[in-house]
Amino acid sequence: MNFPAYIAQKLAANHKQTFSRFIIRLSVGATAVGVAAMIITICFVNGFQQTVAQKVFNFWGHIRVQHFEPDKSLMAEELPISKNQQIEDLLDKQPGVLRHQAFATKSAVLSYQQNIEGILLKGVESTYDSSLIKPFITEGKWLGFSDSIYSREIIISEQIARLLNIRLNDTVTLYFVGNETAQTTYRKLKVIGLYKTGIEEYDKLFMLTDLRLIARLNLWEPDQIGGYEIFIKEGVQPDSVNQVLQNELPTEWMSRTVASIYPNIFDWLQIQNMNRDVIFIIMAIVAIINLVTCLLILILERTPMIGILKALGARDRQIIEIFLYHAGNIAFKGVIWGFIVGMGTVLLQQRTGFIKLDESAYYVKEAPVLIIWWQIILVCFATWILSFTILLLPALLVKKIKPIQAIQFR
């Protein structure tokens, strides 16, 4: 029979209403709160980062390949490049590349009933994978490409529609500035859809239309485009694919990750990792302090028992193991309850979305969650191991207790 484990089990089964009993419950509760807070934090941070980043990737892909323009600003238009089958084959054969799509952008002034707003048109082809954008379309439908010259349809954002009082199926006028060679400086297009990503930087700027319209306005050749959007498979790092493309593309071409093009959004997402780590540290410290305090109180309360066990020949190591078994059991209960509460909250949020956010500030209406099970298990296991290891320090006080003094201790 395992003597220390047996004694620890008897101590745990003692249901007398003592002060140590209250402290044990308090320690279990504090550990549970800490573990639950860490689980909720990691699921919410993962979900928030993935959801916001995916919105950007759905709109622009993970990597852009275009004419070499190292200092290109967000509002600048691309220099044209010619579609190249060899380059497209190079893109397709890269490990981790899911697909590529052509695009082009052009600055314009959107006018409707004497109201105007500066925008950036994004042109796409008929082969564009609209399934990425359709979830953002709140009214209307996707672009039609039946016209042999170019589609006379446009999708605008809800934000611009509200600002200019534009409704679905209204006809708007787009004025194109800075293109002196074009014979016509405006086009009338029909609004056939409204979209909303929740990312204000996009919603107040980008509109979607036919790439052929942009090519015609720029007097491009039929095979010229602004660039390629590269979509990466899940689990593949865009930076590694981008590095390979930089080495293999022609010198007049370049590739850039979307994260480097829009650093404000992705840097902000990375800051959430710091917030997560701070919460982890605080919760771990609180749980450890509570468990150490609990063990000290247990040792003090059981000082006469320690003296009797020593007088009967029990070794210090055996007595230390008794309290470590007992404290480890307390920490284990706290971790289990923390797992139940934390995962219960996360699953409830996943099903109901009861935690709401200000979309203008956080880009999402509801707090998104992403459950990565190995991270959840790691949090629980690491908390228990760390707590158990720290508990070795107060348990060593058992060595300083002398049997005669302990038996007389009241």
Rosetta blueprint (number, residue, H / E / L):
1 M L
2 N L
3 F H
4 P H
5 A H
6 Y H
7 I H
8 A H
9 Q H
10 K H
11 L H
12 A H
13 A L
14 N L
15 H L
16 K L
17 Q L
18 T L
19 F H
20 S H
21 R H
22 F H
23 I H
24 I H
25 R H
26 L H
27 S H
28 V H
29 G H
30 A H
31 T H
32 A H
33 V H
34 G H
35 V H
36 A H
37 A H
38 M H
39 I H
40 I H
41 T H
42 I H
43 C H
44 F H
45 V H
46 N H
47 G H
48 F H
49 Q H
50 Q H
51 T H
52 V H
53 A H
54 Q H
55 K H
56 V H
57 F H
58 N H
59 F H
60 W H
61 G L
62 H L
63 I E
64 R E
65 V E
66 Q E
67 H E
68 F L
69 E L
70 P L
71 D L
72 K L
73 S L
74 L L
75 M L
76 A L
77 E L
78 E L
79 L L
80 P L
81 I E
82 S E
83 K L
84 N L
85 Q H
86 Q H
87 I H
88 E H
89 D H
90 L H
91 L H
92 D H
93 K H
94 Q L
95 P L
96 G L
97 V E
98 L E
99 R E
100 H E
101 Q E
102 A E
103 F E
104 A E
105 T E
106 K E
107 S E
108 A E
109 V E
110 L E
111 S E
112 Y E
113 Q L
114 Q L
115 N E
116 I E
117 E E
118 G E
119 I E
120 L E
121 L E
122 K E
123 G E
124 V E
125 E L
126 S L
127 T L
128 Y L
129 D L
130 S H
131 S H
132 L H
133 I L
134 K H
135 P H
136 F H
137 I E
138 T E
139 E E
140 G E
141 K L
142 W L
143 L L
144 G L
145 F L
146 S L
147 D L
148 S L
149 I L
150 Y L
151 S L
152 R L
153 E E
154 I E
155 I E
156 I E
157 S E
158 E H
159 Q H
160 I H
161 A H
162 R H
163 L H
164 L H
165 N L
166 I L
167 R L
168 L L
169 N L
170 D L
171 T E
172 V E
173 T E
174 L E
175 Y E
176 F L
177 V L
178 G L
179 N L
180 E L
181 T L
182 A L
183 Q L
184 T L
185 T L
186 Y E
187 R E
188 K E
189 L E
190 K E
191 V E
192 I E
193 G E
194 L E
195 Y E
196 K L
197 T L
198 G L
199 I L
200 E H
201 E H
202 Y H
203 D H
204 K L
205 L L
206 F E
207 M E
208 L E
209 T E
210 D E
211 L H
212 R H
213 L H
214 I H
215 A H
216 R H
217 L H
218 N L
219 L L
220 W L
221 E L
222 P L
223 D L
224 Q E
225 I E
226 G L
227 G E
228 Y E
229 E E
230 I E
231 F E
232 I E
233 K L
234 E L
235 G L
236 V L
237 Q L
238 P H
239 D H
240 S H
241 V H
242 N H
243 Q H
244 V H
245 L H
246 Q H
247 N H
248 E H
249 L L
250 P L
251 T L
252 E L
253 W E
254 M E
255 S E
256 R E
257 T E
258 V H
259 A H
260 S H
261 I H
262 Y L
263 P H
264 N H
265 I H
266 F H
267 D H
268 W H
269 L H
270 Q H
271 I H
272 Q H
273 N H
274 M H
275 N H
276 R H
277 D H
278 V H
279 I H
280 F H
281 I H
282 I H
283 M H
284 A H
285 I H
286 V H
287 A H
288 I H
289 I H
290 N H
291 L H
292 V H
293 T H
294 C H
295 L H
296 L H
297 I H
298 L H
299 I H
300 L H
301 E H
302 R L
303 T H
304 P H
305 M H
306 I H
307 G H
308 I H
309 L H
310 K H
311 A H
312 L L
313 G L
314 A L
315 R L
316 D H
317 R H
318 Q H
319 I H
320 I H
321 E H
322 I H
323 F H
324 L H
325 Y H
326 H H
327 A H
328 G H
329 N H
330 I H
331 A H
332 F H
333 K H
334 G H
335 V H
336 I H
337 W H
338 G H
339 F H
340 I H
341 V H
342 G H
343 M H
344 G H
345 T H
346 V H
347 L H
348 L H
349 Q H
350 Q H
351 R H
352 T H
353 G L
354 F L
355 I L
356 K E
357 L L
358 D L
359 E H
360 S H
361 A H
362 Y H
363 Y L
364 V L
365 K L
366 E E
367 A L
368 P L
369 V L
370 L L
371 I L
372 I L
373 W H
374 W H
375 Q H
376 I H
377 I H
378 L H
379 V H
380 C H
381 F H
382 A H
383 T H
384 W H
385 I H
386 L H
387 S H
388 F H
389 T H
390 I H
391 L L
392 L H
393 L H
394 P H
395 A H
396 L H
397 L H
398 V H
399 K H
400 K H
401 I L
402 K L
403 P H
404 I H
405 Q H
406 A H
407 I H
408 Q H
409 F L
410 R L
